Amino acid sequence: MKKPELLAPAGNLEKLEMAISFGADAVYLGGKSFGLRSGAGNFSQEEMKEGIELAHGKKARVYVAVNVFTHNNDLAALPDYLKELEELNVDGIIVSDPGVFLTARNTVPTLPVHISTQANTTNWAAVGFWQEAGAKRVVLARELSRREICEIRQRSSIELEVFVHGAMCISYSGRCLLSNYLAERNANQGDCAHPCRWKYHLVEEKRPGQYWPVFEDERGTYVFNSKDLCLLQSLPELIDCGIDSFKIEGRMKSAFYVASVVKVYREAIDTIFSDSEKFFQKLPGWQEELLKVSHRGYTTGFFHNKPSKEDQRYSASTYIKNHDFIGVVIDYDSEKQEVLLEQRNRFFVGEEIEFLPPRRPFIKWSLDSIKDDTGAEIESAPHPQQLVTIPVPFRLEPGTIMRRARQEES
């Protein structure tokens, strides 16, 4: 069996570094133009250069999303942008528009091209089309079952990529027009307003002004609000199919999300290849870890069966958040046995917290003291990104995440 690539989102430089530190083989990101996540931090050319050098220094790959659906006035700037990406030594670009694909093949013919999930590739004949056209990889549509994915693999030799974790669009492979109509923001050009997460009622044509809840909640229902995809328990089946890359969604998610999810999938993949019998023994622990990041509940999407009402979250559009990201380790002083932290959310002396190192199990710890940057004892770290030190009698590598379980509201 070939070990699949673990591909993680990188919304900015911090997330890129976090993804690689916690085990990603590759990251995907967007520049300031031609990408479908305008709400993500995205990368300037200088930041992209820095990120690519950092990734390559750690033997990780970088793919750049150029997956908008272009209009005529977008095309003039495209060739120069593609040449800039080639000069930056990116490992590939992700495209969905045939016009962008053709421009790339003519302008930067040696730059590997991956076909985005936005291209809605749902069958082996379409995969064959892209293979003959010169694509290196196809990111399969999310509306496919295990049987369909395996048949596509058997009938093609091109690299195949599959989403295994993250948010699901209610529209077909993310090609949505709701945002255009309801918010005048074009989802297919990177400016989605996420109307699939809004609250809806039912109105009958001949009864204007009379609103009925679509489900049993009198306040309305989030009828388009899909749970998040999680194929963790199905990784052995996808590996048996021969999939080349496992993709995690989330360029707009937090560094905490990226680190936590990448860590789980890294350990799971490595366990399958080192001692497969332990995979299902460790599965409950990994599943518990995935509950600690913000999510909307989990579904296996189309992988086993067509989604039903159980795969939707009707009661709310907000994320379920059981833990808070409260800090990240900057350095460790072995002589003083102190860790230097950058605070992200407020925490207090006496709280029980958890450290999540990149390649080790999480560690529970009780905060006995906190010192500010002058060495003065403080009760809490109140300011965002404040640097503080805390006593810890064990080494923690830079990039270690510090988190805290949320207290239940009374």
C-alpha positions in Angstrom: 0.0 0.0 0.0 1.1 3.5 -0.8 1.1 5.9 2.2 -1.2 8.8 1.3 -0.2 12.4 1.5 -1.8 14.4 4.4 -2.9 17.7 3.0 -3.8 20.6 5.4 -5.2 24.1 5.0 -3.0 27.1 5.6 -4.9 30.4 5.9 -1.8 32.3 6.9 1.8 31.8 7.8 1.1 30.7 11.4 -1.3 28.0 10.2 1.1 26.9 7.6 3.9 26.4 10.2 1.4 24.8 12.6 0.2 22.3 10.0 3.7 21.2 9.1 4.8 21.0 12.7 1.9 18.7 13.6 2.5 16.4 10.7 1.1 17.6 7.4 3.0 16.4 4.3 1.6 19.3 2.3 -0.4 22.5 2.7 -2.7 24.4 0.4 -3.1 28.1 0.5 -4.4 31.1 -1.5 -2.8 34.3 -2.7 -4.5 37.6 -2.7 -6.1 36.9 -6.1 -7.9 34.0 -7.9 -8.7 32.0 -4.8 -12.1 30.9 -3.3 -11.5 32.1 0.3 -11.4 35.9 0.4 -12.2 35.7 4.1 -9.0 33.8 4.9 -5.9 35.7 5.7 -4.3 34.6 2.4 -0.7 35.3 1.3 1.0 38.2 -0.2 3.8 37.3 -2.6 6.4 37.9 0.2 4.5 35.8 2.6 4.1 33.1 0.1 7.8 33.1 -0.6 8.5 32.8 3.1 5.9 30.0 3.5 7.2 28.0 0.6 10.8 28.2 1.8 9.7 27.2 5.3 7.7 24.2 4.0 10.4 23.0 1.6 13.0 23.3 4.4 10.9 20.7 6.2 10.3 18.6 3.1 6.6 19.6 2.8 4.8 20.6 -0.4 2.8 23.8 -1.1 -0.2 24.0 -3.5 -1.8 27.3 -4.3 -5.5 27.6 -5.0 -6.3 29.4 -8.3 -9.8 28.0 -8.3 -12.2 30.9 -8.9 -14.5 30.8 -11.9 -13.1 33.6 -14.0 -14.9 36.2 -16.0 -13.4 37.9 -19.1 -11.9 40.8 -17.1 -10.1 38.4 -14.8 -8.1 36.8 -17.5 -5.7 39.6 -18.3 -3.8 39.4 -15.0 -3.8 35.6 -14.9 -0.7 34.7 -17.0 1.6 37.0 -15.0 0.2 35.6 -11.7 0.8 32.0 -12.8 4.4 32.9 -13.8 5.0 34.5 -10.4 3.8 31.2 -8.7 6.1 29.2 -10.9 9.0 31.5 -9.9 8.2 31.0 -6.3 8.6 27.3 -6.8 5.1 26.2 -5.7 4.6 22.4 -6.0 1.3 22.8 -7.9 -1.8 24.9 -8.4 -5.5 23.9 -7.8 -7.9 25.0 -10.6 -11.5 24.5 -11.4 -12.2 26.7 -14.5 -11.2 25.1 -17.8 -10.1 28.6 -19.0 -7.7 28.9 -16.1 -6.5 25.3 -16.8 -5.8 26.1 -20.5 -4.0 29.4 -19.6 -1.9 27.5 -17.1 -1.0 24.8 -19.6 0.0 27.4 -22.2 1.8 29.8 -19.8 3.5 27.5 -17.3 3.4 24.1 -18.9 5.7 22.4 -16.4 3.8 23.6 -13.3 1.7 20.7 -12.0 -2.1 21.3 -12.1 -4.6 19.8 -9.7 -8.3 19.8 -10.6 -10.4 21.3 -7.8 -13.4 19.7 -6.2 -15.3 22.7 -7.6 -14.9 21.0 -11.0 -17.4 18.4 -9.8 -15.5 15.3 -11.0 -17.8 12.4 -10.2 -16.9 9.6 -12.6 -13.9 7.8 -14.1 -14.5 9.2 -17.6 -14.2 12.8 -16.3 -11.0 11.8 -14.5 -9.7 10.3 -17.7 -10.5 13.6 -19.5 -8.4 15.6 -17.1 -5.6 13.0 -17.2 -5.4 13.2 -21.0 -5.5 17.0 -20.8 -2.4 17.0 -18.7 -3.6 17.4 -15.1 -1.4 15.8 -12.4 -4.2 15.2 -9.8 -8.0 15.3 -9.5 -9.7 16.3 -6.3 -12.8 14.2 -6.4 -16.2 15.7 -5.7 -17.5 15.1 -2.2 -20.8 13.5 -3.4 -19.1 10.1 -4.0 -19.5 6.8 -2.2 -16.7 4.5 -1.3 -17.7 2.2 -4.2 -17.6 5.0 -6.7 -14.2 6.3 -5.4 -12.7 2.8 -5.6 -14.0 2.3 -9.2 -12.5 5.6 -10.3 -9.2 4.5 -8.8 -9.3 1.2 -10.6 -10.0 2.9 -14.0 -7.4 5.7 -13.8 -3.7 6.2 -13.1 -3.8 9.9 -12.3 -3.3 11.1 -8.6 -6.6 11.2 -6.7 -7.3 13.4 -3.7 -10.3 13.1 -1.4 -11.6 15.3 1.4 -11.6 13.5 4.7 -12.5 16.2 7.2 -14.1 19.6 7.5 -17.1 21.8 6.6 -19.6 20.6 4.0 -21.4 22.9 1.5 -25.1 22.2 0.9 -24.5 22.9 -2.8 -22.9 20.5 -5.2 -19.2 20.4 -4.5 -19.4 24.0 -3.3 -20.7 25.6 -6.5 -23.3 27.7 -4.8 -25.6 30.6 -6.0 -27.4 31.2 -2.7 -24.8 33.8 -1.7 -25.2 35.6 -5.0 -28.9 36.0 -4.8 -29.3 36.6 -1.1 -26.2 38.7 -0.2 -24.9 39.8 -3.7 -21.6 38.1 -2.8 -20.2 35.6 -5.3 -19.3 32.3 -3.7 -17.7 31.1 -6.9 -15.3 34.0 -6.9 -14.3 33.7 -3.3 -16.8 35.9 -1.4 -19.3 33.5 0.1 -21.6 34.9 2.8 -22.5 31.3 4.0 -26.3 31.6 3.6 -26.5 27.8 4.0 -26.0 28.5 7.7 -28.9 31.0 8.0 -32.2 30.4 9.6 -35.2 29.7 7.3 -39.0 29.4 7.4 -41.4 28.0 4.9 -43.8 30.4 3.0 -46.6 29.1 0.7 -47.1 31.0 -2.5 -50.7 32.0 -1.9 -50.2 32.8 1.8 -47.6 35.6 1.8 -46.6 36.7 5.2 -47.5 33.4 6.9 -44.3 31.7 8.0 -44.2 28.0 9.1 -41.2 26.4 10.7 -39.6 23.7 8.5 -38.9 21.6 11.4 -40.1 21.3 15.0 -38.5 24.5 16.2 -40.9 27.4 16.3 -38.0 29.8 15.8 -37.2 28.4 12.4 -34.6 25.9 11.2 -31.3 25.8 9.6 -32.4 23.5 6.7 -29.2 23.8 4.7 -26.8 23.5 7.7 -24.8 20.3 7.1 -22.8 18.7 9.8 -19.0 18.5 9.2 -17.4 15.7 7.3 -15.3 13.2 9.3 -13.9 10.1 7.6 -11.4 9.2 10.3 -12.8 5.8 10.9 -12.9 5.1 7.1 -9.2 5.9 6.5 -8.3 2.2 6.1 -10.9 1.8 3.4 -9.6 4.9 1.5 -6.1 3.6 1.8 -7.2 0.2 0.4 -8.7 2.1 -2.5 -5.3 3.6 -3.3 -6.1 7.3 -2.7 -3.0 9.5 -3.0 -4.0 12.5 -0.8 -6.3 13.0 2.2 -7.4 16.6 2.4 -8.6 18.6 5.5 -10.9 21.5 4.8 -10.4 24.8 6.8 -8.4 27.7 5.4 -10.6 30.0 7.5 -10.3 27.9 10.6 -8.1 28.7 13.6 -4.5 27.5 14.1 -5.9 25.5 17.0 -8.2 23.7 14.6 -5.4 23.0 12.1 -3.0 21.7 14.7 -5.5 19.5 16.4 -7.0 17.9 13.3 -3.7 17.4 11.6 -2.3 15.7 14.7 -5.2 13.2 14.8 -5.0 12.3 11.1 -1.2 12.1 11.2 -1.3 9.6 14.0 -4.1 7.6 12.5 -2.4 7.2 9.1 0.9 6.3 10.7 -0.8 3.7 12.9 -2.4 2.0 9.9 1.0 1.6 8.3 3.0 0.7 11.4 0.5 -1.5 13.4 -2.9 -1.6 11.7 -4.4 -3.7 14.5 -4.0 -0.8 16.9 -6.0 1.6 14.6 -9.4 0.7 16.0 -8.1 0.5 19.5 -6.9 4.1 19.3 -9.9 5.3 17.3 -12.1 6.4 20.3 -9.3 8.6 21.6 -8.8 10.3 18.3 -12.5 10.8 17.9 -12.6 12.4 21.4 -9.8 14.7 20.3 -11.8 15.8 17.2 -14.6 16.8 19.6 -12.3 19.3 21.2 -12.1 21.5 18.1 -15.0 23.7 16.9 -17.4 21.7 14.7 -21.1 21.3 13.8 -21.3 17.6 14.7 -19.9 15.0 12.4 -21.1 13.0 9.4 -19.6 10.6 6.9 -21.3 12.5 4.1 -21.9 10.4 1.0 -19.1 7.8 1.7 -21.4 5.0 3.1 -24.9 6.2 2.2 -26.6 9.2 0.8 -27.0 11.9 3.5 -30.3 12.0 5.5 -31.8 14.4 7.9 -29.4 13.0 10.5 -26.6 14.6 8.6 -28.0 18.1 9.1 -27.9 20.3 12.2 -31.3 21.9 12.4 -31.1 23.6 15.8 -28.4 26.1 15.3 -25.7 27.3 12.8 -23.1 28.0 15.4 -20.1 25.7 16.1 -20.0 23.3 19.0 -17.0 24.5 21.0 -15.9 22.3 24.0 -12.4 23.7 24.4 -10.7 27.1 24.1 -7.4 27.8 22.5 -5.6 29.8 25.2 -1.9 29.9 24.2 1.0 28.7 22.1 4.5 27.8 23.3 7.2 30.2 22.1 10.2 28.7 24.0 11.2 26.5 26.9 13.9 27.4 29.5 15.3 24.1 30.7 17.3 25.7 33.5 14.4 27.6 35.0 11.9 25.0 33.9 9.7 27.7 32.6 7.7 27.9 29.3 7.3 31.2 27.4 3.7 31.5 26.0 1.9 33.8 23.7 -1.6 34.2 25.2 -4.6 33.8 22.8 -7.5 33.7 25.3 -7.6 34.7 28.9 -6.6 32.1 31.5 -6.1 32.1 35.3 -3.9 30.8 38.0 -5.4 27.6 39.4 -7.0 26.4 36.2 -6.4 23.0 34.8 -5.1 23.2 31.2 -3.9 20.9 28.5 -0.7 21.1 26.4 -0.9 19.6 23.0 2.6 19.0 21.6 3.1 18.2 17.9 4.1 14.6 18.1 3.3 13.5 21.7 0.0 12.8 23.6 -1.6 15.8 25.3 -0.6 16.6 28.9 -2.9 17.9 31.6 -1.4 20.5 33.9 -2.6 22.8 36.7 -1.4 26.4 36.5 0.3 27.3 39.8 1.6 30.7 38.7 1.8 33.2 35.8 4.4 35.8 35.3 4.3 38.8 32.9 7.2 39.9 30.8 8.7 41.8 33.7 8.7 38.7 35.9 5.9 40.0 38.1 3.3 37.5 39.4 -0.1 38.0 37.9 -3.5 36.2 38.4 -4.3 36.0 34.7 -3.1 36.9 31.2 -5.7 39.5 30.2 -4.3 41.0 27.0 -4.4 39.3 23.6 -1.0 37.9 22.5 0.6 38.9 25.8 3.8 37.1 26.5 3.9 35.3 29.9 5.9 32.5 31.6 4.6 29.6 33.6 6.5 27.0 35.5 6.5 23.6 33.8 8.8 20.7 34.9 8.9 19.1 31.4 10.1 20.2 28.0 7.6 21.6 25.6 8.7 22.3 22.0 7.8 25.6 20.3 4.4 25.5 18.6 2.8 23.4 21.4 -0.9 24.3 21.8 -2.3 25.2 25.2 -6.1 24.6 25.6 -8.7 24.6 28.3 -12.0 22.7 28.6 -15.0 25.1 28.6 -17.0 25.3 31.8 -20.6 24.3 31.5 -23.0 27.2 31.8 -25.2 27.0 34.9 
